[in-house]
């Protein structure tokens, strides 16, 4: 972590990245015995995704970047909801 070419993110950026990382982890993890019936990890992932989106909404972005990030959030939301639907069946 002492790579001089890497920048230390500020606290809000760290929080946004942490929220997005939790979404990625939930989508990447296979179903486990612990959450197969309830899909708890996916409901938590939705919460983290909303926190990530709220953090993005605080940033000044050019229109193409904002649109792309909104599209990414929508895509991830659909993926999570699909997983929740699968688990609920």
C-alpha positions in Angstrom: 0.0 0.0 0.0 3.0 2.3 0.0 2.9 2.7 -3.7 3.8 6.4 -4.2 1.9 6.5 -7.5 -1.4 5.7 -5.8 -3.5 8.4 -4.2 -5.3 8.1 -0.9 -9.0 8.7 -1.4 -10.8 11.2 0.8 -13.3 9.9 3.4 -16.4 10.3 1.3 -14.8 8.5 -1.6 -13.7 5.7 0.7 -17.3 5.3 1.9 -18.7 5.3 -1.7 -16.1 2.7 -2.7 -16.9 0.5 0.3 -20.6 0.6 -0.5 -20.0 -0.4 -4.1 -17.6 -3.1 -3.0 -20.3 -4.7 -0.8 -22.6 -4.7 -3.8 -20.0 -6.4 -5.9 -19.3 -9.0 -3.2 -22.9 -9.9 -2.8 -23.4 -10.3 -6.6 -20.2 -12.3 -6.9 -20.8 -14.6 -4.0 -22.6 -17.8 -4.7 -25.7 -18.7 -2.7 -24.9 -20.0 0.7 -26.8 -22.2 3.1 -27.1 -19.1 5.4 -29.0 -16.9 2.9 -30.5 -19.3 0.3 -34.0 -19.0 1.8 -34.1 -15.3 2.6 -31.5 -13.7 0.3 -30.4 -11.4 3.1 -27.1 -10.5 1.4 -29.0 -9.2 -1.6 -31.3 -7.0 0.5 -28.2 -5.6 2.2 -26.6 -5.1 -1.2 -29.6 -3.0 -2.3 -29.1 -0.8 0.8 -25.4 -0.4 0.0 -26.3 0.4 -3.6 -28.7 3.2 -2.5 -25.9 4.6 -0.2 -23.5 4.5 -3.1 -26.1 6.3 -5.3 -26.7 8.9 -2.6 -22.9 9.5 -2.5 -22.8 9.9 -6.3 -25.6 12.4 -6.2 -23.4 14.7 -4.1 -20.8 14.9 -6.8 -20.5 17.3 -9.7 -20.2 15.3 -12.8 -20.4 16.1 -16.5 -23.6 14.7 -18.1 -22.1 11.7 -19.9 -20.4 10.6 -16.7 -23.6 11.1 -14.6 -25.7 9.2 -17.1 -23.2 6.4 -17.2 -23.1 6.1 -13.4 -26.9 6.2 -13.2 -27.1 3.5 -15.8 -24.6 1.4 -13.8 -26.6 1.8 -10.6 -29.8 0.8 -12.5 -28.1 -2.2 -14.0 -26.8 -3.4 -10.6 -30.2 -2.8 -9.0 -31.8 -5.0 -11.7 -29.2 -7.7 -11.1 -29.8 -7.7 -7.4 -33.6 -7.7 -7.8 -33.3 -10.7 -10.1 -31.3 -12.5 -7.5 -33.8 -11.6 -4.9 -36.6 -12.9 -7.2 -34.7 -16.2 -7.7 -34.1 -16.7 -4.0 -37.7 -16.0 -3.2 -39.0 -18.7 -5.5 
